Amino acid sequence: MVNKKEPKDQRKPLVVFYIVALAVLVIFNVFVVPFAASRSIEEVDYGTFMTDTESGKIDEVQITTSKILFKLKDSDKIYKTGLMNDTGLVDRLHSSGVKFSSQIIEQSSPFADFLFTWVVPIGIFALVGYFLNRQMQKALGDSSMMFGGNGGLGNFGGVGKSNARVYVKSSDGIKFKDVAGEEEAKDNLKEIVNYLHDPNQYREIGASMPKGVLLVGPPGTGKTMLAKAVAGEANVPFFSMSGSEFVEMFVGMGASKVRDLFRQAKEKAPCIVFIDEIDAIGKKRDNSLSTNDEREQTLNQLLTEMDGFEGNSGVIILAATNRPESLDPALTRPGRFDRRVPVELPDLKGREDILRVHARKIKLSDSIDFNKVARMAAGASGAELANIVNEAALRAVRDNRKFATQSDLEESIEVVIAGYQKKNAILSSKEKLIVSYHEVGHALVAAKQNHTAPVQKITIIPRTSGALGYTMQVEKEGNHYLMSKDELMAEIATLTGGRAAEEVEFGSISTGASNDIEKATKLARQMITRYGMSDEFGMVALENVTNQYLGGDSTLACSPETQTKIDNEVVALVEKQHEKAVQILRENKSKLDEIAKYLYEKETITGEEFMNILDKKPELETKE
C-alpha cells in the first residue's frame, strides 16, 4: 500500500513548481510591467513645456484630465508635465503647428496584451514542467522522483543516476600482490574473495558473509587499492563511487542515486560496491539547526538499502574513511557494516615491501639497500613511499643517468619530508655558523643520552619547507610502537638541544628553534594529559582526541584551575630538559666546536662521520 501512494506524494513538488511559477508571473505583470512603462516617460516642469511650445520644438501633444504628454520634433522620446489652468494653451499650441493626438503611446490590442503577458508565459512554464516530469520518469523508471530530471538545471542526464564507475574486467586490474605492506588487512579481505568464488561452502554450514566491510586508516595507506584488489581477485564487477557524489543541491537526488546504485549492483551480482569517503554522507545525525536534510535522506536510503540485502545476494559493500568516529551508529552496527578492517601505516617490513613493489616500475642499480631506505622513511604511508621512488627516478633523469641509485632514494626521502634544496638561498657567514651549532646541538644531545635513535645525517642546506637545516635520526630496529617515559624525556631534551647550543656558544638565541619548541611543548603536554606520566595528576586522561587519522585534534577535558596546573607542569618539564641539554653541551664544548666547524665547511655530514669525530680521543700533548 505504501508503494501505491508513493507516486502521488512525489508529484507534489511539481505542483509546487506550477504554483510558484504562476505567482512569479502575476507579480511580474501587476507590478514590474507598469512600473517599467512609467519609468520610460520623462517628467518636466510646466515652464519647460511653455518654452518648447513658444520655440516650436513640440511636434505632438496629448492633453488628458490629469497630465499633458508631448513629443519633440526629431525625437521619439515622450515627456509629461502637470495640467495647469491655462486658458490660451490650445490656441498657442495650434498657432505653433503642434499636432493634437488622442494616443501618443502606441498600445497593442487587449487581446494581444493578454496573449503575450499571460498565455504564452504560462504555456512555457507548462512545457518545462512536463519536460521535467518526463525526465524524472525516464531516470527512475517510475514517478517516484520529485522534480529535477536526469541532470540538474543545465544537464538533464545525471541527477537520479548513481554515476558509479564500473570496472567489469577486474581480472586485468589490481591484485593482492600489487598491494604490499598491509598483510593483516589482506588476510581479512581474502575471506570476502573466497565467499564470492564459492558461497556454497559458507551456506552449507549456515554462515553468511558480512554485508559491509569498513576500511579505516590514515590517508594514503591504500584503502582504495585494497578494495580494487578484492574485486580483481574475485573477478567480479566493481562499482566505485565517492560519498560526496551522492550529495545534490535538490533534496531527494542523493537518495535516488543510492537506489539506482544498488539496483545496478543487484542486477550484476555477485559484485562489489565501493563507497570512498563514506563519512561525506554517513555522519552522525543530530538535532542541530545546521543539519543537511539532503545528506540525512541519503543516509537513510543507504541504511534501508543495506538492510534490504539478503544474506546470499552476492553483493559485498566496501567503504573507506579516515574519520570512523564521525559515522552514524546505525551505519556501523552489526547487520550493516559488520566488519572493520584497519589499514594502518606500514611497519618496517611493510615499507620495504612497498618500496620493492614500486621499484619494479623504474630502473635501479644493483646495489640498493631497501631495508635502509625503509628505516629512514619511518612513519611514511604507502602513497608517500610511492612518491619517494618516483622522486628518485626523477632525480636520476635530472642527472642524466639511466637508472636510480641508493643516494637517489635517500635524497628523495628528504625531498618528501623536508622539500627540495633551496639552491638560491644564500645564508650569511654568521647565519650559517648559527645553523651549524644549532644542528650539531641536536645531534650531540641525542648521542650523549641512552634512549635516543642514532644520528643518520646532519645538514645545513636550506629546504623549501622553510627549514634552514635538520638532523635525521633513524631507529636501528625500524618501527617503535611503545615509548617509555625516559625515551620521551630524552626526545624533549634533544629537541631543546639546538637552542641550548646557541646559548652555550653565542650567549644569545635566534628564531631558528620555533619548530623545536612547538614539538617539545606538544610532547610534554601529551605526557601529562594523555599518557598519565604526571607526578601530580597520575593516570588521569585530561584531554580528548578526535580525528586520530587526520592529525589528532585534542581538547582539554578539565577545569580552568587544572588547565593552569597543566600549563605550569608543561613549562617545568620542558625547562628541566632544556637545562639538561645545556649541561651536556657545556661538558662537551670542545666536541661541539669541532663538529660544528666540520659541518660549516662540508654543509652535510653523515651519521658515521659525526660519530667518528665524537668518538675520536684528543691527542695527548708531548712533554719536552
Backbone hydrogen bonds, N-H to C=O, Kabsch-Sander energy under -0.5 kcal/mol:
donor,donor_aa,acceptor,acceptor_aa,energy
5,K,1,M,-1.3
6,E,2,V,-1.0
9,D,5,K,-2.0
10,Q,6,E,-2.2
11,R,7,P,-0.6
11,R,8,K,-0.8
12,K,9,D,-1.1
14,L,11,R,-0.6
15,V,11,R,-1.5
16,V,12,K,-2.3
17,F,13,P,-1.8
18,Y,14,L,-1.7
19,I,15,V,-2.3
20,V,16,V,-2.6
21,A,17,F,-2.2
22,L,18,Y,-2.4
23,A,19,I,-2.3
24,V,20,V,-2.3
25,L,21,A,-1.9
26,V,22,L,-2.4
27,I,23,A,-2.3
28,F,24,V,-2.0
29,N,25,L,-2.2
30,V,26,V,-2.6
31,F,27,I,-2.0
32,V,27,I,-1.2
33,V,28,F,-2.3
35,F,31,F,-1.6
36,A,32,V,-2.5
37,A,33,V,-2.1
38,S,34,P,-2.4
39,R,35,F,-1.7
40,S,36,A,-0.6
40,S,37,A,-0.8
41,I,38,S,-1.2
42,E,78,I,-2.0
44,V,80,K,-2.7
49,F,45,D,-1.4
50,M,46,Y,-2.3
51,T,47,G,-2.4
52,D,48,T,-2.5
53,T,49,F,-1.7
54,E,50,M,-2.5
55,S,51,T,-2.0
56,G,53,T,-0.9
57,K,52,D,-2.3
58,I,52,D,-0.9
59,D,71,K,-2.7
60,E,71,K,-1.4
61,V,99,K,-2.3
62,Q,69,L,-3.2
64,T,62,Q,-0.6
64,T,67,K,-2.6
68,I,81,T,-2.6
69,L,62,Q,-2.9
70,F,79,Y,-2.3
71,K,60,E,-2.7
72,L,77,K,-0.6
73,K,57,K,-2.9
75,S,72,L,-1.1
79,Y,70,F,-2.7
80,K,42,E,-2.0
81,T,68,I,-1.9
83,L,66,S,-0.8
86,D,84,M,-1.8
87,T,85,N,-0.6
89,L,86,D,-1.2
92,R,88,G,-2.0
93,L,89,L,-2.3
94,H,90,V,-2.3
95,S,91,D,-2.5
96,S,92,R,-1.4
97,G,94,H,-1.4
98,V,93,L,-2.2
99,K,59,D,-2.2
101,S,61,V,-2.8
106,E,104,I,-0.6
113,D,109,S,-2.4
114,F,110,P,-2.4
115,L,111,F,-2.2
116,F,112,A,-2.5
117,T,113,D,-2.0
118,W,114,F,-1.5
119,V,114,F,-1.6
120,V,115,L,-2.6
122,I,118,W,-2.1
123,G,119,V,-2.4
124,I,120,V,-2.2
125,F,121,P,-2.5
126,A,122,I,-2.4
127,L,123,G,-2.2
128,V,124,I,-2.3
129,G,125,F,-2.5
130,Y,126,A,-2.4
131,F,127,L,-2.5
132,L,128,V,-2.5
133,N,129,G,-2.3
134,R,130,Y,-2.2
135,Q,131,F,-2.1
136,M,132,L,-2.1
137,Q,133,N,-2.0
138,K,134,R,-2.1
139,A,135,Q,-2.1
140,L,136,M,-2.2
141,G,137,Q,-2.0
151,G,148,G,-0.7
152,G,148,G,-0.7
155,N,151,G,-1.3
157,G,155,N,-1.7
158,G,150,N,-1.4
158,G,155,N,-0.7
161,K,158,G,-1.7
165,R,240,S,-2.6
166,V,164,A,-0.5
167,Y,165,R,-0.5
167,Y,238,F,-2.5
168,V,166,V,-0.7
170,S,168,V,-2.4
172,D,169,K,-1.1
173,G,170,S,-1.9
178,D,175,K,-1.4
179,V,176,F,-1.4
180,A,178,D,-0.6
186,K,182,E,-2.2
187,D,183,E,-2.3
188,N,184,E,-1.8
189,L,185,A,-1.7
190,K,186,K,-1.8
191,E,187,D,-0.7
192,I,189,L,-0.5
193,V,189,L,-1.6
194,N,190,K,-2.4
195,Y,191,E,-1.9
196,L,192,I,-2.2
197,H,193,V,-1.9
198,D,194,N,-2.7
201,Q,198,D,-0.6
202,Y,199,P,-0.8
203,R,199,P,-1.9
204,E,200,N,-2.5
205,I,201,Q,-0.6
206,G,202,Y,-0.6
206,G,203,R,-0.5
207,A,202,Y,-2.3
212,G,336,R,-0.6
213,V,317,I,-2.8
214,L,339,R,-3.0
215,L,213,V,-0.6
215,L,319,A,-3.6
216,V,214,L,-0.6
216,V,341,V,-1.9
217,G,321,T,-1.1
221,T,218,P,-1.1
226,L,222,G,-2.0
227,A,223,K,-1.8
228,K,224,T,-2.2
229,A,225,M,-2.3
230,V,226,L,-2.0
231,A,227,A,-1.7
232,G,228,K,-2.5
233,E,229,A,-2.7
234,A,230,V,-2.2
235,N,231,A,-1.6
236,V,231,A,-1.2
238,F,167,Y,-0.9
239,F,272,I,-3.2
240,S,165,R,-2.7
240,S,238,F,-0.6
241,M,274,F,-2.2
243,G,276,D,-3.1
245,E,242,S,-1.1
246,F,243,G,-1.3
247,V,244,S,-0.7
253,M,250,F,-1.6
256,S,252,G,-1.7
257,K,253,M,-1.9
258,V,254,G,-2.0
259,R,255,A,-2.2
260,D,256,S,-2.3
261,L,257,K,-2.6
262,F,258,V,-2.3
263,R,259,R,-1.9
264,Q,260,D,-2.3
265,A,261,L,-2.1
266,K,262,F,-2.3
267,E,263,R,-1.6
268,K,264,Q,-1.5
269,A,266,K,-0.7
271,C,314,G,-1.8
272,I,237,P,-2.3
273,V,316,I,-2.8
274,F,239,F,-3.8
274,F,272,I,-0.6
275,I,273,V,-0.5
275,I,318,L,-2.5
276,D,241,M,-2.2
276,D,274,F,-0.6
278,I,320,A,-1.9
280,A,277,E,-1.8
281,I,278,I,-1.5
282,G,278,I,-1.9
284,K,326,S,-1.7
291,T,288,S,-1.4
293,D,291,T,-0.8
296,E,292,N,-2.1
297,Q,293,D,-2.5
298,T,294,E,-2.1
299,L,295,R,-2.4
300,N,296,E,-2.8
301,Q,297,Q,-2.2
302,L,298,T,-2.1
303,L,299,L,-2.5
304,T,300,N,-2.1
305,E,301,Q,-2.5
306,M,302,L,-2.3
307,D,303,L,-1.8
308,G,304,T,-1.4
309,F,305,E,-0.6
309,F,306,M,-0.6
313,S,310,E,-1.6
316,I,271,C,-2.2
316,I,314,G,-0.6
317,I,211,K,-1.8
318,L,273,V,-3.3
318,L,316,I,-0.6
319,A,213,V,-2.2
320,A,275,I,-1.9
321,T,215,L,-2.1
326,S,323,R,-1.5
327,L,324,P,-1.3
328,D,282,G,-2.7
331,L,328,D,-1.5
332,T,328,D,-1.3
333,R,329,P,-0.8
336,R,333,R,-1.8
337,F,331,L,-1.2
337,F,333,R,-0.6
338,D,212,G,-0.7
338,D,336,R,-1.2
339,R,212,G,-1.7
341,V,214,L,-3.0
341,V,339,R,-0.5
343,V,216,V,-3.7
344,E,342,P,-0.6
351,R,347,D,-3.0
352,E,348,L,-2.1
353,D,349,K,-2.4
354,I,350,G,-2.5
355,L,351,R,-2.4
356,R,352,E,-2.0
357,V,353,D,-2.2
358,H,354,I,-2.3
359,A,355,L,-2.1
360,R,356,R,-0.9
360,R,357,V,-0.6
361,K,358,H,-1.4
362,I,359,A,-1.2
365,S,404,A,-2.3
368,I,366,D,-1.2
369,D,367,S,-0.5
370,F,368,I,-1.0
373,V,369,D,-1.8
374,A,370,F,-2.6
375,R,371,N,-2.1
376,M,372,K,-2.1
377,A,373,V,-1.4
378,A,375,R,-0.9
380,A,377,A,-1.9
383,A,220,G,-2.4
385,L,381,S,-2.3
386,A,382,G,-2.2
387,N,383,A,-1.8
388,I,384,E,-2.1
389,V,385,L,-2.1
390,N,386,A,-2.0
391,E,387,N,-2.6
392,A,388,I,-1.9
393,A,389,V,-1.8
394,L,390,N,-2.2
395,R,391,E,-2.3
396,A,392,A,-1.9
397,V,393,A,-1.8
398,R,394,L,-2.2
399,D,395,R,-1.5
400,N,397,V,-1.8
401,R,396,A,-2.7
404,A,363,K,-2.7
409,L,405,T,-1.7
410,E,406,Q,-2.4
411,E,407,S,-2.5
412,S,408,D,-2.1
413,I,409,L,-1.3
414,E,410,E,-1.2
415,V,411,E,-1.8
416,V,412,S,-2.3
417,I,413,I,-2.4
418,A,414,E,-3.1
419,G,414,E,-0.8
419,G,415,V,-1.2
422,K,462,P,-2.5
423,K,421,Q,-1.3
425,A,422,K,-1.0
426,I,424,N,-0.8
427,L,425,A,-0.6
432,K,428,S,-2.8
433,L,429,S,-1.8
434,I,430,K,-2.3
435,V,431,E,-2.6
436,S,432,K,-1.9
437,Y,433,L,-2.3
438,H,434,I,-2.5
439,E,435,V,-2.5
440,V,436,S,-2.3
441,G,437,Y,-2.2
442,H,438,H,-1.5
443,A,439,E,-2.1
444,L,440,V,-3.0
445,V,441,G,-2.1
446,A,442,H,-2.2
447,A,443,A,-2.4
448,K,444,L,-1.6
449,Q,446,A,-1.2
456,Q,472,M,-3.8
457,K,472,M,-1.6
458,I,605,I,-2.7
459,T,470,Y,-2.0
460,I,603,E,-2.4
463,R,467,A,-2.8
464,T,420,Y,-2.2
465,S,418,A,-1.6
466,G,463,R,-1.8
470,Y,459,T,-1.7
472,M,457,K,-3.1
474,V,454,P,-2.0
478,G,475,E,-0.7
481,Y,479,N,-0.5
488,L,484,S,-2.0
489,M,485,K,-2.4
490,A,486,D,-2.3
491,E,487,E,-2.0
492,I,488,L,-2.2
493,A,489,M,-2.3
494,T,490,A,-2.3
495,L,491,E,-2.2
496,T,492,I,-1.7
497,G,494,T,-1.0
498,G,495,L,-0.5
500,A,496,T,-2.3
501,A,497,G,-2.1
502,E,498,G,-1.5
503,E,499,R,-1.9
504,V,500,A,-2.5
505,E,501,A,-2.3
506,F,502,E,-2.3
507,G,502,E,-0.8
507,G,503,E,-0.9
508,S,502,E,-0.9
513,A,510,S,-0.7
514,S,511,T,-1.4
517,I,513,A,-2.7
518,E,514,S,-2.0
519,K,515,N,-2.2
520,A,516,D,-2.7
521,T,517,I,-2.5
522,K,518,E,-2.2
523,L,519,K,-2.4
524,A,520,A,-2.4
525,R,521,T,-2.3
526,Q,522,K,-2.1
527,M,523,L,-1.9
528,I,524,A,-1.3
529,T,525,R,-3.0
530,R,526,Q,-2.3
531,Y,526,Q,-2.2
533,M,527,M,-2.7
534,S,538,G,-0.5
538,G,534,S,-1.6
540,V,538,G,-1.9
542,L,529,T,-2.6
542,L,540,V,-0.6
543,E,529,T,-0.8
544,N,555,T,-3.1
546,T,553,D,-3.3
550,L,547,N,-1.8
552,G,547,N,-2.5
553,D,546,T,-1.3
555,T,544,N,-2.3
557,A,542,L,-2.8
563,Q,559,S,-2.2
564,T,560,P,-1.8
565,K,561,E,-1.7
566,I,562,T,-2.5
567,D,563,Q,-2.4
568,N,564,T,-2.1
569,E,565,K,-2.2
570,V,566,I,-2.5
571,V,567,D,-2.3
572,A,568,N,-2.2
573,L,569,E,-2.4
574,V,570,V,-2.4
575,E,571,V,-2.3
576,K,572,A,-2.0
577,Q,573,L,-1.7
578,H,574,V,-2.0
579,E,575,E,-2.3
580,K,576,K,-1.6
581,A,577,Q,-2.1
582,V,578,H,-2.3
583,Q,579,E,-2.2
584,I,580,K,-2.2
585,L,581,A,-2.1
586,R,582,V,-2.2
587,E,583,Q,-2.0
588,N,584,I,-1.0
589,K,586,R,-1.1
592,L,588,N,-2.2
593,D,589,K,-2.4
594,E,590,S,-2.3
595,I,591,K,-2.7
596,A,592,L,-2.1
597,K,593,D,-2.2
598,Y,594,E,-1.9
599,L,595,I,-2.7
600,Y,596,A,-2.3
601,E,597,K,-1.5
602,K,598,Y,-2.2
603,E,599,L,-3.2
604,T,602,K,-0.9
605,I,458,I,-2.8
607,G,456,Q,-2.4
610,F,606,T,-2.1
611,M,607,G,-2.3
612,N,608,E,-2.1
613,I,609,E,-1.9
614,L,610,F,-2.2
615,D,611,M,-2.7
616,K,612,N,-1.0
